[in-house]
Amino acid sequence: MAASLPNQRYRRTLDVTDRFAELLARPEAEIALDEAALLIAAHAHPDLDVSARLGQLDELATKAAGLTARELATELFVVEGFAGNTSDYADPRNSYLDDVLDRRLGIPITLSVVMLDVGRRCGLQLHGVGMPGHFIVGGGAGEWFDPFHGGARLDLASCAELFARTHAGAQFRPQFLMPVGPRAIVERMLANLAHTLMQRDPAAVIWVTRLQLRVPGITLSRRGDLAGLLGRLGQYTEAARELDLLARSLPGEGGEKAAAAAARFRARAN
């Protein structure tokens, strides 16, 4: 079961952001994916009770105790009714784990998080699989599950077919099925959410971008892109500060360009 937290109802956005950053800075094996996903949602839902939501996952695990991975997929995506939101895939609620638990609707990655964390509580050896264009869950050797499509059990051939649906003409590679850890899953959740919110609520992309910048290990190029996005969203001082930090990390022309971009954003803030 998930470890108890010292303060699971966060009252201020800063509390949530700091807790998120602290969690993501841990060694990969110590990152609680369920909590990280809920902390993302807490930025959109300030009164979210993390402890209560972890309890919902506990309850699902209690019902699923003793099941195999295949039986768990049936329990979650048939009996419990979790399903892919095919009518409004871009609804931001599909990316917030608390909403997914309440509405039983989500996108591939959030539905996968439900299966991964319920499975973990049940002692199952499951892992996330960040296949391009469609997130799935890996089970035993040669076995995968598609939470978005009713928890369907997949083999290598059906994974290739799933890939081909959204990547016509592209070559499927078995490397696409390599396991990914919690940090990469959180990064992908944030990227999906930013894309969705840019279409429906651009102002909310600001807090998503701030979280993306707090994820350890992002590349310098990605950091520059995110800083630039903050600037385009009107956060000139913040963007300049991030670019100043980047300029000190980049040698030569790259550092000069980052410093110049910081100066431009700083001028717009005055």
Sequence and secondary structure as in RCSB ss.txt:
>XXXX:A:sequence
MAASLPNQRYRRTLDVTDRFAELLARPEAEIALDEAALLIAAHAHPDLDVSARLGQLDELATKAAGLTARELATE
LFVVEGFAGNTSDYADPRNSYLDDVLDRRLGIPITLSVVMLDVGRRCGLQLHGVGMPGHFIVGGGAGEWFDPFHG
GARLDLASCAELFARTHAGAQFRPQFLMPVGPRAIVERMLANLAHTLMQRDPAAVIWVTRLQLRVPGITLSRRGD
LAGLLGRLGQYTEAARELDLLARSLPGEGGEKAAAAAARFRARAN
>XXXX:A:secstr
     S  B  SHHHHHHHHHHHHTS GGG  HHHHHHHHHHHH TT BHHHHHHHHHHHHHHHTT  HHHHHHI
IIIIS  EE  S TT GGGG HHHHHHHSEE HHHHHHHHHHHHHHTT   EEE  TT  EEE STT EEEGGGT
TEEE HHHHHHHHHHHSTT    GGGG EE HHHHHHHHHHHHHHHHHHH GGGHHHHHHHHHTSTT  HHHHHH
HHHHHHHTT HHHHHHHHHHHHHHS HHHHHHHHHHHHHHHHHH 
